[in-house]
Amino acid sequence: MKGKVLIIAGSDSGGGAGIQADIKAVTCLGGFAMTAITALTAQNTLGVHGVHPVPEAFIRQQIQVVMEDLGADAIKIGMLATRSIIATVAQALADFAPDVPVVLDTVMVAKGGHPLLEPEAVEALKAGLLPRATVITPNLPEAGVLIGQTLTTEQDMEAALPALEALAAQAVLLKGGHLEGDTLLDMLVTADSLHRFTDTRLETRHTHGTGCTLASAIACGLAQGLPLVEAVVRARAYVRRAIELAPGYGNGHGPLNHAHTVRANPEQMDTSATTYLLR
């Protein structure tokens, strides 16, 4: 087991996204997951039915005790819900983890459409956490909110990159899953490079937690010493296979098969991919 990842995010009672997906992803990629839970949700594959934020002082305490004893090689941030929670997390990072790489998943809306970030918290996110992040991972609607534009095409994605770069300290992974058509496009822009990743869209409703899983997989890669580009490549391959082998649970947006690297059906799993994922 290599690479300690502190995950600061909300809980998903259905197990498909949030802290539950984060822990699964980090563990199944050979890392060690620790958590600071920011909110509890009553959630299943059909949607979010309730949200209960965790008190800010307790969020800070979770971060403090983990960092002071165990430490972290990378931090993944997901659902933050409110402006005050964002401020609390930003201050806790400054106090207890000033130099630890941060993967920030700009969670704003659940797969079923339920808002997971207060509208007035967006500016706090932009000012308090985006500049601290090693990489941010917005999808197109989230990126549109961050820069005040509507992004619907590949050309929109390319045009949005400079504005997103201006908000983030180091790198942006802009996810194009909301584009129309059969081709998926993600763009990773760093200080000195632009990488384009393309895949064929998988026709499935079992995509709950893909954003959480991807960000945690990237964080795990950074914690294990992978360069950012290689961490993104590995994470994308891991998530795609997890979608392909999804168990089919639930009546809505079902969860992924996070465990495909460690408990896959030998008839379904490409073992050469497993070797690469866990190297």
C-alpha positions as a printed NumPy array, in Angstrom:
array([[  0.   ,   0.   ,   0.   ],
       [  1.567,   3.261,  -1.176],
       [  0.316,   6.841,  -1.124],
       [ -1.754,   8.457,   1.639],
       [ -4.739,  10.472,   0.413],
       [ -6.865,  12.695,   2.646],
       [-10.329,  13.023,   1.133],
       [-12.389,  16.073,   2.118],
       [-15.894,  15.478,   0.787],
       [-19.499,  14.532,   1.485],
       [-20.941,  11.095,   2.162],
       [-23.218,   9.248,  -0.29 ],
       [-25.469,   6.801,   1.564],
       [-25.981,   4.894,  -1.689],
       [-22.27 ,   4.149,  -1.931],
       [-21.807,   5.241,  -5.527],
       [-20.289,   8.7  ,  -5.162],
       [-18.773,  10.959,  -2.511],
       [-16.587,   9.636,   0.295],
       [-17.64 ,   6.06 ,  -0.406],
       [-16.504,   6.189,  -4.041],
       [-13.361,   8.066,  -3.048],
       [-12.287,   5.447,  -0.518],
       [-12.959,   2.64 ,  -2.976],
       [-10.967,   4.294,  -5.76 ],
       [ -7.935,   5.067,  -3.612],
       [ -7.94 ,   1.612,  -2.028],
       [ -8.361,  -0.227,  -5.326],
       [ -5.439,   1.701,  -6.802],
       [ -3.181,   0.659,  -3.953],
       [ -3.336,   3.811,  -1.814],
       [ -4.437,   4.532,   1.742],
       [ -7.573,   6.651,   2.131],
       [ -8.339,   8.985,   5.037],
       [-11.346,  11.265,   5.317],
       [-12.746,  14.538,   6.568],
       [-16.493,  14.368,   5.939],
       [-18.135,  17.695,   5.093],
       [-21.776,  16.655,   4.735],
       [-24.098,  13.69 ,   5.038],
       [-26.534,  12.961,   2.237],
       [-29.565,  10.697,   2.028],
       [-28.921,   9.478,  -1.5  ],
       [-29.47 ,   6.589,  -3.879],
       [-29.251,   6.039,  -7.632],
       [-32.433,   8.047,  -8.146],
       [-31.105,  11.222,  -6.549],
       [-30.245,  13.174,  -3.415],
       [-33.136,  13.216,  -0.937],
       [-31.531,  15.183,   1.896],
       [-28.32 ,  16.986,   2.876],
       [-26.992,  17.575,   6.381],
       [-23.789,  19.667,   6.545],
       [-21.208,  18.759,   9.18 ],
       [-20.345,  21.548,  11.667],
       [-17.34 ,  23.552,  10.488],
       [-15.347,  23.095,  13.697],
       [-15.624,  19.328,  13.365],
       [-14.544,  19.426,   9.71 ],
       [-11.443,  21.354,  10.773],
       [-10.784,  18.914,  13.609],
       [-10.943,  15.941,  11.23 ],
       [ -8.356,  17.542,   8.966],
       [ -6.135,  18.563,  11.868],
       [ -5.948,  15.217,  13.629],
       [ -5.309,  13.313,  10.403],
       [ -2.558,  15.655,   9.262],
       [ -0.848,  15.894,  12.641],
       [ -0.651,  12.128,  13.076],
       [ -0.8  ,  10.348,   9.709],
       [  0.009,  13.125,   7.258],
       [ -0.979,  12.982,   3.585],
       [  0.827,  12.708,   0.259],
       [ -2.147,  14.245,  -1.588],
       [ -5.545,  15.711,  -0.782],
       [ -8.757,  15.302,  -2.751],
       [-11.567,  17.814,  -2.201],
       [-15.141,  17.111,  -3.287],
       [-18.499,  18.34 ,  -1.978],
       [-18.214,  21.433,   0.232],
       [-21.86 ,  22.607,   0.185],
       [-21.575,  26.047,   1.81 ],
       [-19.467,  29.181,   1.823],
       [-18.547,  28.708,   5.473],
       [-17.361,  25.131,   4.866],
       [-15.198,  26.357,   1.982],
       [-13.623,  28.986,   4.231],
       [-13.048,  26.391,   6.945],
       [-11.349,  23.95 ,   4.576],
       [ -9.202,  26.66 ,   2.998],
       [ -7.958,  27.786,   6.416],
       [ -7.363,  24.208,   7.572],
       [ -5.253,  23.504,   4.489],
       [ -3.217,  26.643,   5.135],
       [ -2.712,  25.645,   8.771],
       [ -2.102,  21.901,   8.497],
       [ -1.287,  21.017,   4.86 ],
       [  0.243,  24.053,   3.152],
       [  2.455,  22.092,   0.776],
       [  0.383,  18.977,   0.034],
       [ -0.844,  18.558,  -3.595],
       [ -4.594,  19.143,  -3.913],
       [ -7.018,  17.718,  -6.475],
       [-10.163,  19.846,  -6.378],
       [-13.336,  18.385,  -7.873],
       [-15.633,  21.405,  -8.226],
       [-18.801,  19.57 ,  -7.143],
       [-21.878,  21.71 ,  -7.721],
       [-24.76 ,  19.462,  -8.814],
       [-25.479,  15.761,  -8.236],
       [-26.018,  13.42 , -11.181],
       [-29.778,  13.606, -10.649],
       [-29.777,  17.405, -10.644],
       [-29.807,  18.194,  -6.901],
       [-27.617,  21.226,  -6.058],
       [-24.643,  20.371,  -3.841],
       [-23.132,  23.855,  -3.601],
       [-24.914,  27.035,  -2.553],
       [-24.964,  29.581,  -5.407],
       [-23.389,  32.21 ,  -3.158],
       [-20.519,  29.806,  -2.381],
       [-19.117,  29.845,  -5.935],
       [-17.144,  33.059,  -5.399],
       [-15.754,  31.688,  -2.14 ],
       [-14.636,  28.562,  -4.   ],
       [-12.938,  30.65 ,  -6.681],
       [-11.173,  32.889,  -4.19 ],
       [-10.367,  30.456,  -1.411],
       [ -9.586,  27.079,  -2.965],
       [ -9.041,  27.212,  -6.726],
       [ -5.729,  29.084,  -6.376],
       [ -4.582,  26.443,  -3.862],
       [ -5.3  ,  23.462,  -6.119],
       [ -2.702,  21.471,  -7.994],
       [ -5.408,  20.569, -10.498],
       [ -9.143,  21.273, -10.723],
       [-11.49 ,  18.848, -12.504],
       [-14.676,  20.679, -13.594],
       [-17.171,  19.253, -16.048],
       [-18.652,  21.604, -18.641],
       [-21.586,  22.933, -16.553],
       [-19.29 ,  23.515, -13.568],
       [-16.671,  25.23 , -15.708],
       [-19.408,  27.397, -17.184],
       [-20.474,  28.531, -13.722],
       [-16.877,  29.295, -12.744],
       [-16.234,  31.575, -15.73 ],
       [-19.762,  32.803, -16.435],
       [-20.166,  31.169, -19.842],
       [-22.18 ,  28.356, -21.388],
       [-19.978,  25.554, -22.717],
       [-21.576,  23.136, -25.168],
       [-18.994,  22.464, -27.909],
       [-15.353,  21.514, -28.334],
       [-14.691,  25.066, -29.487],
       [-16.26 ,  26.358, -26.265],
       [-13.949,  24.107, -24.27 ],
       [-10.851,  25.408, -26.012],
       [-11.959,  29.015, -25.634],
       [-12.657,  28.525, -21.91 ],
       [ -9.222,  27.193, -21.017],
       [ -7.436,  30.559, -20.546],
       [-10.13 ,  31.802, -18.164],
       [-10.035,  28.547, -16.191],
       [ -6.229,  28.663, -16.076],
       [ -6.462,  32.141, -14.592],
       [ -8.564,  30.76 , -11.72 ],
       [ -6.441,  27.698, -10.944],
       [ -2.909,  27.827,  -9.63 ],
       [ -1.376,  25.035, -11.675],
       [ -3.562,  22.862, -13.929],
       [ -7.096,  22.27 , -15.201],
       [ -8.653,  19.014, -16.355],
       [-11.77 ,  20.104, -18.257],
       [-14.101,  17.125, -18.671],
       [-16.206,  17.025, -21.818],
       [-18.673,  14.288, -20.938],
       [-21.588,  16.67 , -21.536],
       [-20.662,  17.212, -25.2  ],
       [-23.081,  15.883, -27.801],
       [-22.047,  12.913, -29.904],
       [-20.254,   9.592, -29.5  ],
       [-16.775,  10.99 , -28.912],
       [-15.718,  12.017, -25.409],
       [-13.067,  14.705, -25.024],
       [-11.174,  15.815, -21.933],
       [ -8.534,  18.546, -21.972],
       [ -5.689,  18.847, -19.462],
       [ -3.898,  22.184, -19.52 ],
       [ -0.821,  22.87 , -17.403],
       [  1.577,  25.79 , -17.283],
       [  3.452,  24.545, -20.34 ],
       [  1.321,  21.939, -22.12 ],
       [ -2.11 ,  20.953, -23.412],
       [ -3.173,  17.312, -23.544],
       [ -6.3  ,  16.064, -25.311],
       [ -7.825,  12.729, -24.323],
       [-10.521,  11.137, -26.487],
       [-12.668,   8.034, -26.031],
       [-15.807,   6.557, -27.526],
       [-18.853,   7.195, -25.341],
       [-20.153,   4.171, -23.439],
       [-23.926,   3.794, -23.72 ],
       [-24.889,   3.19 , -20.086],
       [-26.835,   4.798, -17.269],
       [-24.328,   3.487, -14.713],
       [-22.132,   6.554, -14.327],
       [-22.932,   7.676, -10.776],
       [-19.772,   8.888,  -9.056],
       [-17.543,   9.159, -12.12 ],
       [-16.348,  12.655, -11.204],
       [-15.592,  11.736,  -7.59 ],
       [-13.843,   8.565,  -8.676],
       [-11.727,  10.269, -11.318],
       [-10.529,  13.011,  -8.968],
       [ -9.668,  10.516,  -6.229],
       [ -7.837,   8.295,  -8.686],
       [ -5.785,  11.291,  -9.819],
       [ -5.037,  12.197,  -6.2  ],
       [ -3.935,   8.637,  -5.531],
       [ -1.572,   8.807,  -8.496],
       [ -0.039,  12.047,  -7.231],
       [  0.287,  10.541,  -3.75 ],
       [  2.155,   7.608,  -5.274],
       [  4.619,   9.896,  -7.03 ],
       [  3.199,   9.878, -10.562],
       [  3.569,  13.056, -12.629],
       [  0.222,  14.781, -13.173],
       [ -0.214,  13.732, -16.808],
       [  0.499,  10.092, -15.991],
       [ -1.823,  10.237, -12.973],
       [ -4.61 ,  11.537, -15.236],
       [ -3.991,   8.852, -17.874],
       [ -4.129,   6.096, -15.267],
       [ -7.2  ,   7.565, -13.579],
       [ -9.123,   7.85 , -16.84 ],
       [ -8.318,   4.232, -17.726],
       [ -9.403,   3.094, -14.27 ],
       [-12.727,   4.962, -14.432],
       [-13.546,   3.774, -17.943],
       [-13.038,   0.141, -16.976],
       [-15.085,   0.687, -13.819],
       [-17.961,   1.953, -15.995],
       [-17.628,  -0.975, -18.398],
       [-17.858,  -3.463, -15.51 ],
       [-20.566,  -1.597, -13.543],
       [-22.68 ,  -4.032, -11.498],
       [-26.019,  -2.655, -12.701],
       [-27.411,  -1.75 ,  -9.285],
       [-30.331,   0.599,  -8.709],
       [-33.107,   2.055, -10.81 ],
       [-31.389,   5.307, -11.73 ],
       [-27.785,   6.337, -12.326],
       [-26.035,   3.237, -11.021],
       [-22.604,   2.944,  -9.392],
       [-19.317,   1.886, -10.952],
       [-17.301,  -1.251, -10.259],
       [-14.446,   0.321,  -8.327],
       [-13.048,  -3.089,  -7.378],
       [-12.247,  -4.237, -10.905],
       [ -8.509,  -3.981, -10.232],
       [ -8.603,  -6.369,  -7.297],
       [-11.65 ,  -8.624,  -7.569],
       [-12.594,  -8.729, -11.24 ],
       [-14.   , -11.701, -13.081],
       [-10.959, -13.18 , -14.877],
       [-13.086, -13.68 , -17.991],
       [-13.89 ,  -9.961, -18.106],
       [-10.753,  -8.285, -16.78 ],
       [ -7.753,  -7.404, -18.918],
       [ -4.925,  -8.4  , -16.573],
       [ -2.38 ,  -6.358, -18.498],
       [ -4.47 ,  -3.282, -17.667],
       [ -4.453,  -4.321, -14.02 ],
       [ -0.664,  -4.469, -14.067],
       [ -0.531,  -0.959, -15.469],
       [ -3.079,   0.436, -13.051],
       [ -1.311,  -0.899,  -9.992],
       [  2.303,  -0.507, -11.044]])
